[in-house]
Amino acid sequence: MPFIRTIVPILFLFILSSCNFSDEPSSTQDRLNMYLIDASVKEVYLRVSPGNRFRDIYVTLQRNNLPVQTFRVNKDTVICDTALSGGTTYTYQLTEGKSGTLEKLSEKVMATTLTPTSHNISWQTFDFGIGNMDQALDVSIIDENNVWVSGDFTVREAGEDKYYNLLKWDGSKWTYEVAENEREGYYYGVLYSIFSFSKSDIWVGNNTPGHWAGDKWNFYGVETGYPKPTGRLRKIWGTNSSNMYFAGEDGSVVKYDGKSWRLLNAGSIGYTADMCGYKDELTGEEVVYCPYSINYNPMLSKVIRITSRPNSIEKVELIGFPDEMVPLTVWTHKGYPVYAGGSGLFYYTQDRWKDAGLKTDKYIQLVRGNALNDIFVTGWGLLAHYNGIEWKTYEEFSGSWDAIFSMDVKGNTIAVVGIHNGRVAVAIVKRN
């Protein structure tokens, strides 16, 4: 388990300390290696890998040739250097920690902090449906002119009710779409989740997954190798269509490798509402997070953490939360930090939970972002943005929404879905 070292107190971070990187590439086994993980406006995240030769030694982190702190390294260690200036390039190097000889033990690593992003947004809100059973449940942005919403929609056409489960935005207008099982000739029903790579590569979730390959929909069930029903598929995440994860409402997580399906955890009576992942380009390690709760009981709330490496079996862990928190969402950019939201927004560091500084009495439904200086939070009547320095809550936007169920963020386009003034609605938000 890597040891996480914090140089000065950190705000707005939730750092999980359950990684294990013991099998570094053979070329690095006898070297002290330092890598850049990520950077925000005021923080830089570095990983130190000691190799075999340098295990259990004291080293000093130098920033721009000045010592920052001396610490002991006996395993892979994540360092967060804080209180930095935005838009500034820093040079880091490790030197011998106790003798004062300044012997250089690593190569130099350059890191450039980010600048604060703009809080300024504008938006259009669109209402849909004719009945109180209509639902807009999830949204996925391909680009600003290609946004898809999944749910269940009723449209009155020629005196009859027509049923749709998708909406598509082309940059100027919405059209209703139907994902239907052509093989068996029936309407697929409510789509609870959607995840897209391109206009010809879209995944959706009912109680089982469906995939749009550009010319037709393919749906998967037990007869195609999909595991036992896992409840409604609330979230989908993947790196490509041969590496997909599906979060079932009962707490189950299913993985698809392009050929076969595997149930990674058995699930139970719990509830899973979100999924987020990242791939570490240095180690090849892939990590997926899902919040998990039983009957919304804070004492029974966890995060499912699934770690996989090339040519190895996935490792499934349950990570605990503080007693007062019920998690509904998790998000990370590159693994450090990881945000968690539900009854508040939190971060974890030095074995302690702390509030992330977002002042709201609204329940957090989803956290998404482009980078550590560009994070959006939605909830029951809430839209807020963190620019790397401070939070802004959009009261004018939030006040007209009864609930926001889901959101996607890509560049300067944000799409949210939920209930607006009592109607099923979608908002297209643009950063100015």
Helices and strands as residue ranges (DSSP letters): E 3-6, G 26-28, E 33-39, E 44-49, E 57-63, E 66-73, E 77-81, E 89-96, E 109-112, E 121-128, E 135-143, E 146-157, E 160-169, E 174-177, E 180-181, E 186-187, E 193-198, E 201-205, E 209-212, E 217-219, G 222-224, E 233-240, E 243-248, E 253-256, E 261-265, E 276-279, E 286-293, G 298-300, E 301-308, E 315-320, E 327-332, E 338-342, E 345-349, E 352-355, E 364-371, E 374-379, E 382-386, E 391-393, H 395-398, E 401-410, E 413-420, E 423-431
